[in-house]
């Protein structure tokens, strides 16, 4: 049986830093930062009159300097679908993924897929979707469902609470009491289709204590990482969404046990008095792969 997650690349996404695509100083600093992924933002962080300049700057930057982790480009919404100038720039810049903003229904993903197909985008180019409107939250299961197809490219959902708060009037309170059920709704939709899910930004980047608390909350909810707006937030996200050593030890024991010849054809095995299924092997392999990525980065630094 092929699970919906089987065709998605295993990625480390504890810290996902958003950087304005037209900010040369911010772009230059990326190579010295320890985030897992970078969102090069052509959308909200760039003024309308600077969009063309930002596209050109981003293509030049990524042609000369690639981040150590994933490179994602967030594009703009156009009158119909997404801005084709942004999509063309993204193809030229060769990121790992394109982040589609304000996705409200599956048709938005399909329109991007059609454009990429018509323009011979490489199969390795993935899609992320931002869920940041009431309609997007309501339709999150249908949007995520597209990711069950290997041809759909969709790997990850990102929650955007700033726009969601603005459109609903929900107060920005510590602990996000009136937003947590929407966060869980998006998380559940992502997991049902084997997708990763990234928690929303924390705006007050100087409030380290509150940031750490929100990172822990996102981790306990089940998110893979957090979208960040400032380099000062990277350490907290990497720590909170890091890999627990006891969980990693257990994962490696599961992998080793299923690797024994006598267990090659078994769907369930006895591991230390506990029944372990192959679905646990799948998750153990993903966890171990993420741990290996962390170790390789430590060795390079």
Number of C-alpha atoms within 10 A of each C-alpha: 4 6 11 17 21 13 16 19 12 16 18 26 26 28 29 29 27 22 24 22 27 23 16 14 9 15 20 11 10 18 14 10 14 19 25 24 23 24 23 27 24 25 20 12 16 18 12 11 8 12 19 16 13 25 25 16 19 26 18 13 16 18 13 9 12 15 18 16 19 18 21 25 30 28 24 22 17 11 7 9 17 19 14 16 14 24 21 15 20 24 19 17 22 20 24 16 23 26 23 24 22 21 25 22 19 17 14 19 24 15 14 20 19 11 16 17 12 9 12 9 17 11 12 12 17 22 23 25 26 24 29 23 23 17 14 22 22 16 19 25 21 17 27 27 20 19 26 21 14 15 12 18 22 29 27 24 27 27 26 20 23 15 15 21 16 13 12 10 9 14 12 14 9 9 12 15 11 12 16 13 11 16 24 15 15 27 26 20 22 26 20 16 23 22 25 25 27 28 29 23 24 21 12 12 16 12 11 13 11 15 19 18 15 23 27 18 17 23 20 12 15 18 27 22 26 30 25 25 19 17 19 13 26 21 15 21 27 21 15 22 22 19 16 12 10 9 13 17 12 14 21 16 16 23 18 11 18 21 12 10 9 10 13 10 9 11 12 15 17 12 14 8 7 8 9 17 16 15 11 14 22 16 15 21 17 17 20 19 15 19 17 13 16 15 11 11 13 10 8 6 7
